[in-house]
Amino acid sequence: MNEQAKCGLFTREGARVPLQGVEVTGELLGGHARVRVTQRYRNDEKKPVEAIYTFPLPSDATLSAFSMTCAGRRVAGVVKEREEAFRAYDDAITEGHGAALLDQERANVFTAQVGNLLPGEETRVEVEFLQTLTAEEGSVRWMLPTLVAPRYIPGAVHGDRTGHGEAAPTTRVPDADRITPPQGPVDYGMRMDLLIDVGRDVVVESPSHRLTVTKDGTRTRVNLQRDAFLKNLAGDEVALNRDVVLTMRNAHPDVMLTPVVTHRKAEGPGTFALTVVPDLLNLATTPPRQEVVFVVDTSGSMDGDSLPQAQAALRLCLRHLREGDRFNVIAFENAFRSFSAQTVPFTQRTLEQADAWVAALRAHGGTELLEPMVTAMKAAPDGVVVLLTDGQVGNESEILDAVLAARGTGRVFSFGIGTNVSDVLLRELARRTDGAVEFIHPGERIDEKVVAQFSRALAPRVTDLEVAFDGVEASELAPSTLPPLVDGTPWTLFGRYAQAGTGSVTLKGRSGREPFSLTVRLALPAQSDRPVVEKLWAAERIRGWMDAGLVGRRADAMKERIVRLAIEHQLATKYTSFVVVEERQGDRRASGTPETRVVPVSAPAGWNMFNAAPHDVDDDMPAPAPVFGGAAPRPLIQVRRATSSQRPMPAPGAMPGGVSRSRGGAVPAPPPSVAAPASAPALGPEPTTGASIQEEFADGAGATGAAAPMERREQESTKRKKEKGGIFDRLMAAAKPHKAAAPGAPTPAQAAPRAQKAEVLYEQAASRTLSVEEESLSLSVAEAPSFTEDVGDLLGRQLANGLWAGTGEGPEPVRQARATARVLLVLLREGITSSHPLHGAQVKKAVDALLALAAQLGQAPDVAELALGVAWLVAAGPRTRGRIEQAAKPLPGLGGRLGDTAALRQHLETLVAR
């Protein structure tokens, strides 16, 4: 066998890397998840070795336990201060005992070191974590990352290595060598067995993996089906190359959510978690117009599945803007460029221009996120920044600090896109700016997530919150800075109590200029057994201390406080680590220093930048196209560990005592991979006028090269169009620039080649939605006299404020409401509702506009009933329907029919016929 064929990590004798596989087990219960990740190691060499494996966990997880099992004996780990934990591990290995160490590198990156693995013996290392689960609109989404994907590492090389990663430490990412595990073909996979029990039957689905689902009453057991095309894995394993995503639907929020959960032993303080889902519909007003800046990642890691997903989400976002809003779009890689030199008003013309500009984006280069985010925050200091990215950067803290420094009162709403998303930066941006984050895995419906984000951005909210307790005493609240209450979004407060009792807690704040107050009953028992609450409280408390950003002696004191609390509650943090030691006797006690084996990880699925083979992506998808633009594609790294005679000796002092062990020699120098370029182009926006937009599309780039992987999709799309009788031609026409486009806009001939990929994606999503909706949502009013206008023309002529122009008698609000309601009926007959993947945003804007007009239709009750009745039929989601039902209360002819679809349809037929 030649050296090229023996890629992967091998010993001198040709033995495999000791990691044999990963097993995920656990329970997803009513309010939280308790998950165990077990790593199975086996040493097939003739002498002891040490394994080092860098792996991910969700950034919102709280590590609660760590253990090691060898020779049938399980030993629990303990939390110690990070350097003390390393010394305990190092001493145990040196003395011939077994040991394992778990370090947190980032909130979502961990390193396990397992030392003195004995020949022929299996060792199991188990990591347990907790997560809070919340249901929104009756649905829960759970995500588990499976590999630490390559990250963009900016900065100049600087500092000593302390880890075994591919990248060297830099001035901007000093721990780069601890978060960049080597890549290569791997022979280990993953099994998963989860129990879901939320109190009622749920539908469990996955856009990422095929599932085996077993029901037992309200309990559901979920296993992953193996990747049949991966011949090197065991029969029931899947590859660790993409996030595992589960969605649980039809779980009622009241069942999923317990308002107050407590834990208290017979002695000592108790801990509580209070969760409320605020209903702020009575505070709803017409949202003010705002500035919105979209920031989209077009770096090399987005090439493949991710960029079309981002383009689709971005185009849907644009359709959620309203008349009077101003917007801009920034695309970034090594440098960044803007759709316009400054924010522009949202009009039909600017929508069409932005649509074409976005469709022309291509992926290549690095992920220089800091400057475009700062530019966006300064452009909308009190507005909204919408970030679309996979989050794969190494300088998260630097970016977060810069964004917070540039921010006024602006909020960041992020979309994490792709098969492998690094969630830590996206969650922190949302948490620290009072925004929100959604994740889009290939195969998930984009429209629902876009609607959810814009609903949160425009939803009523209560700020400047204060809490007051009556009848009970509480202390050590977390989070220390209370986030705002947002309509329909779960809000949680943790705290401690010394004495049992019953009382209440009152939340006070302001919604705009109006005062707000909400009182919730609070029962704190003398004894309760929910230890998970105590750990979650401690983790939230530590998170708040980490946010303080202290320096000097106060920072040292804060670190000591964090270490004390983490050790008390056995939590892994930036400053504390889990360590476990198995004391050995006799023949099981090793002698000498074990050689280190660094475990490689897979290439991420769906990333074209690695020129992956077909078996690295979904087996029902075409092979990825080669990378185009920028540097040549980087092949999969083929790693073969050097023999002792080939290894260079480390320089004296290069690996200080408090670092990860590398006894076999110096850590190899990294390949160029995803490190920052030696000289990146100067950063800064490129002012874009109408003329420059036209020049951008006239250069001909992008017309070739990327079309190959879309050919199959295009053929399927064309077939569906024919089967649907041409409706897709009309629907898609609405999203394309009109022939009479304003001066400066790209012509169809210029824009078509670049827009082709995104259009096919929309057509696929539309076909899936219409096939269901045409059967279930067609009205009998479809046979009644109504408009016969082309649907595409109707959508194309919609005004930016969501209303269609009307003619005839009556004041303007009546004409607009009647015309808009009739247009919605036409769209409904074609199966287009607010949940439509492309046009749902326009429908939702029309519904919002009708709700805003409802109060002005007092002199025309028939028009009010028609408008609100149609709005109820096309609306998706209980929150919107709740607003419609509230607006319909003064209309006796409509209120009683909203719960009876058949009666409502008959009523609308009568109104249309008048």
N, C-alpha and C positions, 0 to 999 in steps of 0.2 A: 504494500500500500504506500503510495507516494505521500509526501508532506502536504500537498494541496488537498488530498482526499481526507487526511486526518486532521481536519479543522476542528476547533473546539479546544478545551483545556484538557491536556493529557499529562500523565506522569511519564517518567522514563520508561516504565514497563508497559505503557499504553493503557493504563487504567482510566476509568471515567472520573469525572468530577464527582465528589461524594454526595451532592444533593440528588436524591432519587425522585422526589416529587413533593407536591404541596397539597394539603387537604384543608378544606374550609368547611367548618360545621358551625351550627349556632341556631339561635332562635330570634325571630323578628316578632316581637310581642306588641301589646297595645301601645305603649309609649316609648319603647326603646328597643334597640337591637343589642344582643350579646353574641359576639362572633369570636370563634377560635380559629387561628391560622396555624396549622401544624406543618413543620418542615421535617421531612424524613431524610436522614443522612446515613450513608453506609460507606465504610472504608474498604475498598477492594484491593488496597495495596498491602504490602508486607510489613509496614511500619506505621506508627501513629502519624496523623496529619491534622492540620487545622483548617477548617472551612470558613470562608468569609463571603457572606451573601448580603447584598444591598437590595432591599425590597420596599414596596410602597404600602401605605395604609391610608384610609381617608383622612384628610386634614382635620375634620371635625370629630374624629374618634378620640376617645379617652382610653389609653392603655391601662388595663386594670390587673393583669397577671402575666407571669412569665415562668415557664418551667422546662425541665429537661428530664427525659426518661431514657435510661440506658440499662441494659441487662435486666429489664423488668422492674427497675426501681425508678420511681418518680420523685424528683427533688424540686421543690418550689423555689423560685427566685426571690430576691429581696431588692428593694430600691436603695441605692446609696448615692452620695454625691458623685458626679461623673468621674473625676480622677480617682477617687477612693474605690469606686467600682472597678475601674481598669486595673488598679494595683492588686485588688483581690483576685481578679481573673488571671493576671500575669503571674502572681505568686503561685496560684493553683497549678497552672500549666507547667511552670518551672519545676515544681515539686512532683510532677507526674500524675496529678489528679485530673479528673475531667471537669470541664467548666464551660460556661456559655455566657456571653455578654451581649446586651442589647442597648445600642446607642441610638438616640434620636438625632438625626442630622438636620432635618427640616421637619415641619409639622406633618409632612406626608412622606418622609423618606427615613428609613431606619436601616441600621447595619447590625446583622447578627454575626458574631464570631463564636465558633464552636471548636474548642480545642481538645487535643488528645483523643481524636476519634480512633478507636482501636481497630486493628485489622479484623475483618470479617464480622464486625459488630454494627448493629443498627442503633442509631440515636435519634430520638424524636424531640424537637424543640417546639414548644407551644406558646403562641402569643395570643392573649385574649384582649379584646377591646369592646368598649361600649359606645353606642351612638344614640342620640335622641331622634325619634321618628315623629314627624308631624304630617298630618293629612291636610291637603288643600283641595277643596272641591271634591272631597271624598276619595282622593287618590294619593298614593305614597310611591315615591321613587327611591330605590336604594342602589348605590353604586359601590363597587369594590375594584380598586385599581389592581393590576396584576404584574406590572413591571415598571421600573424606573426608566422612563424613556430618555433619549438624548436631550440635553438642554443646551440652549445657546449660552455660552460662557463669555461675557465681554471682559475687557480689561487686559492689561499687559501682564505677562507671566511674572509672578513675584511670590516669594516665600517658600518655606520648606514643605515638602510633602508629608502628610500625616495619614494618607489613605492609599487605596489601591485603584483609584479610578483612572479613566483614560485621560481626562483633562488635568492640567497642572493648575495649582492655585494662581489666582490673578489678583490685581489690585482691587477689582470690583467684586470678585467672588473668591474670597480667601479659602473657602472649603471646597473648591471645585473638584478636588481629587477624592472627595468623600461622597459625591452625589452623581458620579458618572461611571457606573459599573461597566466593565467590558461587555461588548456584544459579540455574539457568535451563535452558530447552530447549537441548540440544546436538546438533550434527550429526556428532560424531566417535564412533567405536565402537572395539571391540577384536577382534583376532584372536589365536588361541592355537594353538601347535603344540608339544607336549611329547613327548619320548621317554622311555618308562619301561622300565628294564632292571634288574631285581632278581635275575636269575639263573634265574628260572623263570616259567612262564606265570601271569599274574594276571588277575583279573576287575576291570575298571575301570568304575566307575559314578559318577554325579553326581546329587545331589538338587537342584542349582541350575541346571544347564544341560543341554540335549540335546547328546550327543556323537557324533562319528564316530570309531570305534576301528578301527585297522588293525593286524593281527598279522603278525609276521615272526619265527617261532620264539618265543623268550622275550622278544623286543623288542616293545613295544606303542607305537604312535603315536596320540596323542589330539588331536583338533581339536574346537572348539566349533561347533555348528550355529547358523546365523544366526537372529536373531529376525525371523521373516517378517513380523510385524505392525508392525515399525518401518521404515517406508518411507523415512525420511531417511538410513538407513545403507547402506553398501556391501553387496554381495551376500553377503559372507562375514564380516560383523561382527556382534557382539552389543553390547548396551547396557552401559555401565559404571555399573550401578545396583544390583548385588548382588555378594556375595562369590562367587568361583568355588570350588567344593568338589569334590574328587575323593576317592573311596575306592578302595583297592586291596586286594582280598581274596585269600585262599588263598596268600599269600606266607608261607613258613615263617619263623618268627623267626630260626632259625639261619642261613638264607640272607641275610636282610635285615641281619644284625648280624655284624660282624667284631669279635672281642674286643679286639684291639690294632691300631691303625693309627698309622704313624709317618711323619715327614718329616725328612730330614737330608741336607744337601748335603755335598760332600767336605770342606768346612771349616766350622767354626762349630758351635753347639749343635744338637741334634736336638729334635724335639717329638713327644710321643706322646699318644694318646687311648685310655684303657682303659675298656671298657664291659662291665659284667656285668649279667645278669638273675638276681637272687637267688632261689633256691628255698628258701623258709622254711616249707614245710609242716610240717616236724618241730617248728617252734616254735609252731604254731597252738594256741591255747587258746580257751576260751570268752571272747569279748570282754567287757570290763567294760561295765556299763550307763553311759550317758553322756547329757549334755544336748546337744540339737540345736536350734539356732535357725535358722529359714528366713527369709531376707530377699528379698522379691520386688519387682521394679521395676514400678510401675504408672504411670509417667510417660507423657507424650503420645507419645514415640517408640515405646512398646510397643503403641500402639493399632494394630490391623490384624492381621497374622499372628502377631506376637510374643507378645502376652498369652495367647491360647489355648495356645500352645506352653508358656509358662511355667506356666500352670495345670495342664496335663497332666503336666508334669515334676514339679511340686510335689506333686500328688496321688499320683503314683507313689512319690515320696520318702517321703511319710507312711506308705505301706504297707511300707516297709523298716525302720521303727522296730520295736523289740522290747519285750517286756514288761519293765518296769523303767526304760526310757528316759523322759526328760522332754523336752518340746519346746514351742516357741512359733513363731508365724508373725508376721512384721512386713512390712507393705506400705507402700511409700513413694512419694511424688511431691514436691510442695512441702513437705509435712509427712509424718509417718508415724503409723501406728496399729497396734496389736497385737491379735492374736487373743485373748490373755489378758494380765492384768496381770503375770504371771510364768509361768515354765515350768510345764507341767502334766504329770501322768503320762500315758503312752500307753495308752489303753484303747479299747474299741470305741466307747464314748460320745464321748470326745474326738476320735477319728478322724472320726466322723460329723459332729460339730460343725465341725471344721476343714475337712472336705471342703466343706460348704455355705458356710462363710465364704470359702474360696478361690474357689469357683465364682461368688461374687457380686462379685468384684473387677472394677473398671473402670479404664481408662487415661485419664489426663489430667494436665496440670500439668507442673512441672519435675522435675529429677532430683537432689534433695537427698539424696545417698547418704551423706554423712559421718556425720551424727547417728544414723541407724538402724544403720549398721555398728558404730559405737562402742557403742551400746546393746546390740547383739547380742553383741559381744565381752565386754562386762561381764556379760551374763546367762549366758554360757557361757565363763568365762575359761579353763577347761581342757577344754572340750568341742569341739563342731564347729559352725561357722557355714556354712550353705549359701546362697550368693548366686545369684539368678537375675536376669539383666539383659542389656541389649545393650551396656553399658559406655560409652555415649556421654556422657561428662562431660569437662569441661575441666580440673578440678582433681584429676587423678590423684595427683600427689605429695602434696597436702594430705591426701587420703583415706588413702593408704598410710601416711603418718607417723602419723596419728591412730589407725589400726587397730593398728599395731605398738606404740604407746604404751599402748593399752588392753588389749592381749593379755597373758594369762598364758602358758599353753602351748597355747592353743586353735589350731585349724587351720581354714583357709578352703577350702572346696570350692565352685567356681563353675561355673555353667552360662551360657555365652555364647549368647544366644538371638536369632535373627532373621536377616534377609537381609544385614544390615550390622552387624557386631559390631566394636567397638573393643577389641582383645584385650590392649592393653598393661597396663591395670590388673588384669585378671583373671589374667594370667600372673604379674605381680609379686606379687599377693596369694598365689597358690599357692606361688610360689618362696620367698617370705619367711616363710611360716607353715607350710611343709612340707605343704601341701595339694595340690590338683590342680584342673585345669580341663578341662571338656568343652564342645564347641560343638555347638549344635543348629540346623541350618538347616531351614526348612520343608521337609517331605518326608522327613527322616531319622527313623529309628526312635528314639523317645525311650527306650523301655524298656532297650535295650542300654546307653545312656549312663548312665542312673540306676543300673543294676546295677553298671556299672564304677566309678562314683564311690563307691557304698557299699561295694563290695568293697575299694577302696583305703582307705577310712576305717577299715574293720574288719580289714584285712589285718595279719598279723604284720609288725613292723618292727624294725629295729635302729638305735638312736640312740647318741649320744655316740661317734661314729666317730673312729678314729685310723688312720693308715696307716703301715706300716713296710716299707722296701725291704731286700731281702737279695740280694747279688750284683751289684746295679746301684745307681747313685746318681741321684736325681731331685731337682729343685728347682723353684721357682716354680710350685707346684701351683695349679690352679684347678678348681672354686671354692675360695676360701680357707677358707670355712666349709663343712664337708662336710655335705650333706643326708643324711637317714636312708636306709637300705636298706629298700625296701618290697617285699614278696613279689610277684614277677612283673613288677615295673616296672623298665625299663632305668635303670641308674645309671652315669654317666660321670665320669671323672677325667682332666683334662689336666695335662701337666707337661712339663718340659724335662730333657734329659740331655746331659752333656758327652762321655761315653765310651760306645762301643758295648759290649754285653755281654748275657749271659743270666742271669736271676735270677728273683726272685718279689716280689710285693707282698702283704702281709697286711693285711686289714681287720679291726680289732677294735672291738667295741662291746658294747652290752647290749640284750637283748630282755626288757623288763620287769626282773626281778631276775637273769636268767640271763646269764652272759657268752657272747659270740659271737665266733667267729673264722673267717675265710675267706681262704685263700691261693690266689693266681692266678699262674700262670707268666707271666713278662714277658720277651720277647725284643726288644732294642733294637738294630737294625742300624746298621752304619757308614754306609750310604747308602740312601735311600729317597725316592721322588718322589711325595709326596701333599701338595702345598702347601696344600690346603684345611685340613689339620689345624693348620697354623701360624696361619692366620687365625682359625680357631675358638678356638684357645687364647688368642690375643691379645684377642679379643672377650670371652671369659669372664673373663679377667684384668681387663679394663677394667670389666666389669660389677661385679665384686667391689669394686674401688676406688670405684666410684660409690655402692655400698651403704654405705660406711664412715660417711658423714654427718659428716665433719670440718668444723671451722669455723676461721676465723682463718688464721694463717700455715700451719698444717698443711693446710688446704683448698687454699691457693694452691700448696703444694708438690705436693699430690696432682693438681691440675689439670695442672701442668707434666709430671708423670709420665705422665698419660693422653695428653697431646698428643704426647709423645715416642714412646710405644709405637704410637699410632694412625698417626703419620706414618711410622714405621719399617715398619709392616705395611700401610699404605695403607687405613685404615679410616675411614669417616665416623662421627663421634660427636657428642655434644652440643657439644664444644669444637673439632671439626675439620670441614672441609668439602672437598668435591671441587671443583676449578676446572679448566677447560680453556680454552686460548686458541688461536685460529687466526689467526696473523699473516697479514695481507692486504697486497697490493700493487696499485698501479694503480687501475683502475676498480672493483675489488672492495672497495676501502677506503672505508668510509662517511664522510660528513661530517655534522656537526650531531649533535643529540641525538635518538635514536630515541624515538618515543612508546611508552608502555607499554600492552600488551593483557593484561588479566587473564583467564585461561581459566575459564569457569564449569563447574560440575559438575552432574550429574543429581540429581534428587530420588531418595532411596532407594526401591527397590521394596518394596511391602508396608507402607509407613508411611501410615496413614490421616490423620495430622496434617497432611499436605500436600494432602489432598483430591485425590489423584492420579487421573488419568484411567485407564480400563481398560488402555490400552496400556503403562502404567507397571508393571504387575504381570504375573504369569504369564498367558499368553493363554488358558489353560484354566481360569482361576479367575474367579469373579464379581467385579464391581467392588466396591471397598471401600465401606463405609458411611461416612456423614459422621461427624465427630467429635462425641461427645456428652459433656456435662459439661465444666466449666471454660470456658476462653476459646473464642471462635469459631475454626473451623478456619482455618489460615493457607494461602492459596493459594500456588502456585508463584511464586517471585520472578521477575518479569519485568525483566531488566536491559538497559538500553540506555546505552552509554557516552556521556557528555556531550561535546559539542563543546568546542573550546578556548575559545570565547566564553562557554560556560555554566559552565566549571569555576571554582570559587573558588580564589584563590591561597592556597598554604599559609602558615600563620603563620611568621614568622621563627623559626628554631630548632626547628621542629616535627619535622623529619626530619633527625637528625644524620647525619654522614658514614658511620657504620658500619651503616646500616640498608639495607633493600631499596630499590631505586630506584623512584621514582614521579615521573618527569620531567614527566608531563603535567598535574600538579596534585595537590592534596591527595586523599588517599584518602576516598571518600564515606562519610558517616556511616552506621552500620548501622541497619537496621530493627529493631523490637523483637524479632523472631524468637524465638530460644531463650535470650535473656538472662534472668537471674534477675529475678523480679518485684520491683517497687519495695518492697513490704512483704509478705513471705511470712508465713503464719500461724506462730505460735509453735511451735517444734519440741518434740516430746515424745510419749511413748506415751499412748494412750488406754486406760486400764484397761478390760478387756472381761470381764464376768462372763457367766454363762449368760443372765441377763436382758438384758444389753446386746447379746448376740449376737442374741437374738430381736428386740429393737427394730431392730437393723440390717436384718433381713430384712423387718420389717413396714412399712418406709417406702415400699415400692412402687417405689423407684428401680430402674432397669435392666430393668423389665419390657417396655419398648418401646425403639425406637431402634436397638438393636444387632442385632435379629433378621434384618433384611433380607439381609445378605450370607450368612447361614447357611441361607436357605430351600432353595437347591439341594442343599446338603449334607444337610439334614434329609430331603428327599424321597428322595435316594439311600439314606440310612440306613434309612428306613422300608421301602423296596423290598427291601433286603438282609435286613432282619429277617424279612420274610415268606418270602423264599426260603430262609432258614436254619431255618425251622420254629419260630421263637420263642426260640431259644437266647439271643439277645441280650437279650431281655427279662429272662431269668433272670440273665444275667451282670451286666447293669447294675443290677439290683435290689440286688445285693450292695454296690454303691458308694453307694447312696442311704440316707438316714436311715430307720430302721425306723419303722413306725407307732407303736410303743410307745417312742418316743424319750424320753430322760431329760428331766426338767423343765428348761426353759431352752433346749432345742434348737429350731431352726426347724421348723415343720411342713412337710410336702411341698408344700403349696399356697404357702407363703411362699418356699420355696427353689427351687422348680422353674423359675420364669422365669429366674433368674440362673444356674442350673446347666445350662441347656439347651445353651448353646454348647459347654461342655466335654464334656458327655455325647456329643454328636454326634461330636466329635473322637475320643473313645475308641472309639465304635462303628466309625468308619471304620478305625482302626488294628486293631481286633479282627477285622474282616472280612477284611482283607488277610492277617493271620496265620493265621486259622483255615482259609482256603481252601487254604493249603499244608499246614498241620499235620494237618487231618482226613484228607488223603490219605496222608500219610507216617508218622503216629505212632499210628494207631489200633491197639490191641492185639487179638489174637485172644481175649485174656481178657475182652474186652468181651461175648462171648456167654456167659461163665461166670456163675454166680450171684454177685451182688454187690448193693451198695446201689442203690436206685432213687430216692434222694432228689433233690430239686430242687437243681441246681448252685448257683443263687443262694443258697439257704438254707445250703448247705454252706459257701460262702465267707463268708457273713454271720456264721456261728457259729464261725469259726476263732478260737482264742484268740490273744491278743496275742503269746504266746511261740512261735507257729508250730505248736502241736500241737492236735489235735482230741481231745475227751474220749472215752474208751472205756469200755465196760461189759463185764462178764463176769469170768471167773476170771483169777487171776494178779495179781502186784504191779502197782502203778500204772505204772511205766515200760513194762511189757509191754503193758498195756491201751492206753496212749497211742500206742505205736509201731504196734500192730496197727491201731488206729482211723485213725491218720494215714495209714498206708500204703494202707488201703482207700479212703480219701477221695481220695488222689492217683490211684488207679486210675480212680475215677469221673471226675475231672478230665481224666485222660489220654484217656479215651474221647471226651471232648468237644473234644480237641485243645488242652487247656490245659497248657502246660509252663512252666518258669521263664523262657522267652523271650516269654510272652504279654504284649501291650502294656499291659494293665491289671492282670491277676491274677497275672502272673509273679512279682511281689514276694512275694505270699502263698505261692506254691508254693516259692520259694527259701527263705523263712523255714522252711517245713515241712521242706525238705531239710536245712537247717542244724540244725534241732531233732532230726531223726532221727540225724544224725551225732553230735550231743552225747549222745544216748541210747544209741548203739550199744554203748558200753563197759558199760552196765548190763543188757545182754540176754544175758549169758553162759549163763544157765540156760534160755534159750528160743532156741536156734539157728534154729529155723524162722521165728520172728518177726524175728530179726535179718536172716536172708536175704531175707525178704519186704520189710522196711523198706529195706534198702540196695539191693536189686534195683530196686524201684520208684523210689527216689531217683535211681539211675543213669539210668533211662529218662527221667525228667522234667527232669534237670539239663541245663543248657546251659553249655558252656565246659570246656576241658580242666583248668583249675585245680580246679573243684569235683569233676569226675569223678575227678581224681587223688586227692583226699581220700577219696572213696568207695572207690576201689580199695585205698587203704591201710587203711581200716577193715575191708574185706572179707577181708584176708589170713588172719585166723584161721578163716575159714569155708570149708572145702574144697569144700562144695557150691555155693558162689557164685563164688569167685575166678576160676575158669576160664571162667565163662560171661559175664563182664562185657564181653569183647571180641566176643561172638557174640550179636547181638540176638535172633535166632530161638531159640537155645537158652535164653536168659534168659527170653523170653516163655513158652516152654513150661514152664520151671521155676516161674515165677510162677503159671501156671494150676494146677499141681499143688499149690502151697502154699495158694492161695485155696480150692481144693476140699476141703482137709482140715478 
